[in-house]
Amino acid sequence: MLLTDDAPAMHHAIDPAFRHDIMDGLSRSPKATPPIWFYDRRGSELFEAITDLPEYYPTRTETALLRNHGADFAAAIGPGRAVVEFGAGSSRKTPHLLRAIAPAAYVPIDISGDFLHASSAELAQAFPDLPVLPVVGDFNRPLALPTAIVGMPRLGFFPGSTIGNMEPDAAVDLLRAMRRLLGDDARLLIGMDRIKDRDRLIAAYDDAQGVTAAFNLNLIARINRELEGDLPVEGFAHRAVWNDEKARIEMHLEARRPLHFHVAGRCFHMDAGETIHTESSHKYGARDERLLLRAGGWEPATEWMDDEGLFALVLAEAG
């Protein structure tokens, strides 16, 4: 059953947060923009296409873990919890978890309203007896959960290694915010991408078909459409690089030539070879993973990992 009373109405006005973040990011040196703004409808569709690519191991590896360890999740989590998924997207992995643990409600949170409501409707159809309560919003900012789950014990679900898109300090802040939002009896099931071979990592973020490049360049199209920009899309190239010192893959939009452009009435300049840093994806070793969760107010309890050690799903308890 799809219940949307607690979700804000969809609107198509200029998002002031989008405008602020883009203008601020383009004014910096070096230039950088937050990855949440990839996810307009087209960006969300492109990301779903990325998850099916042969080079992109995280989604299929995590999905296999969710599919294969249902009995383990049921034993460790128990029934009757409200599942709160942060950055739900298409919720393709979620049915494996919902079937395993018999939850009392499902609350998907996502910044892309159109995409969220479409996927929530599909999920409600697949689980007709489960209250589905979508919330349109940015989980990096304060949120209110639906009143229908007041008093229910909660399980936060944060798959996809999205935590890796944040700088460590911001990741800790988010984990603490999740801890406050979900309550004292909460648990958190979180995906963590592991450090691995550099070439394998770069291939996952710079695929042969160019889908990740299209995903990155879609940010330019969104700026032009929503913020009266005139950035030349063909003037930028997608770049994926491994930063060994910070144990992260970085995505950049690199100026192919000197560029002059406008956004929301302001002029900007980029030299040839200058980049806009659009996303980081931090990878974690086992020790770093535990340190991060504990700093965020969570105590790691159980972990599931694939045979190759590519990806981990960690269940943590509110500390």
Residue, then its C-alpha position, 0 to 999 in steps of 0.5 A: m500500500l502506497l501512502t504519500d501524505d508525508a511526502p512533500a508535493m512535487h514541484h519544478a521550481i528552481d531548487p535554491a539548494f541546487r543553485h547555492d551548491i553549484m554557484d558556490g562550487l564553481s566559485r571555488s579553486p579548485k572547482a567542486t560540486p556535491p554528487i547529490w545533484f547528479y540525480d535529476r530524473r535523467g541522472s537517476e536513469l543513467f545511474e541505474a544503467i551504470t549498475d548493470l554494466p559489466e565493469y560496475y561490480p558493486t551493485r551485482t555483488e551487493t545484490a547477491l549478498l542480499r539475495n543469499h543471506g536472507a536467513d542471516f538477516a532475519a536472525a540478526i534483525g528480526p521482524g517488525r521494524a520500519v525499514v528507512e532507506f536513505g537514497a532509495g533510487s529505484s529500490r531494486k535491491t530492497p525487495h530481497l531485504l523486505r522479503a527476508i525480515a518481514p518489516a512493519a513499514y518501508v520508508p524510502i527517502d530520495i532527492s529525485g521525487d519523480f523517480l522515487h514515487a514511480s519506484s515506490a508505486e512498483l514496490a507497493q504493488a509487489f508488497p500489497d500488505l506493507p505500508v510504503l511511505p516515500v519521503v522526498g528529501d535530501f538525507n544530508r539535511p534535516l528530515a522528518l520521518p512519517t508519523a505512521i512509524v512513530g514508536m516502531p523500532r527502525l532499521g536504517f538501510f544505506p546500500g550501494s556504498t553511498i557513504g563512500n561519496m562523502e568526505p570522512d568528516a561528512a560521513v561521520d556527521l551523516l552517520r550521527a544524524m542517522r543515529r539521532l533520526l532512527g533512535d536508540d533501538a535502531r540498527l543500520l545495514i550499510g554497504m561499504d566498498r572495499i579497497k582493491d586493484r586500481d585498474r578494476l576500480i577505474a574501469a568501474y567508473d570509466d566504462a567502455q560504453g561511456v555510460t558513466a561519462a554520460f552520467n557525469l556530463n548530465l550535470i552540465a545539461r542540468i545546470n544549463r536547463e535549471l540555472e540558465g547556464d550556457l556551458p558547452v557540453e562538448g567542451f568537457a571530458h569525463r575523467a576518473v582517477w584513483n587518489d591513492e593517498k585518500a583511498r578514493i576514486e575521483m570523478h572530474l569534468e575536465a575542460r577540453r579547452p579554455l572556457h567562458f560560460h555563465v550560470a544564473g547570470r554570473c560569468f565563470h572561466m576555466d583553463a584547458g585541463e582545469t576540472i570540476h571535481t564532481e564526485s569522490s568514492h572512498k574505499y574502506g579497509a576492514r579497520d577503517e570501516r569499523l572506525l568510521l561507524r564507531a565515530g558515527g555512533w554505531e557499533p558494528a555487529t555482523e558483516w557479510m562479504d563476497d568471496e572475492g572481498l570486493f564489497a561488504l554489508v555491515l550490520a551495526e547497532a546504535g551505540 
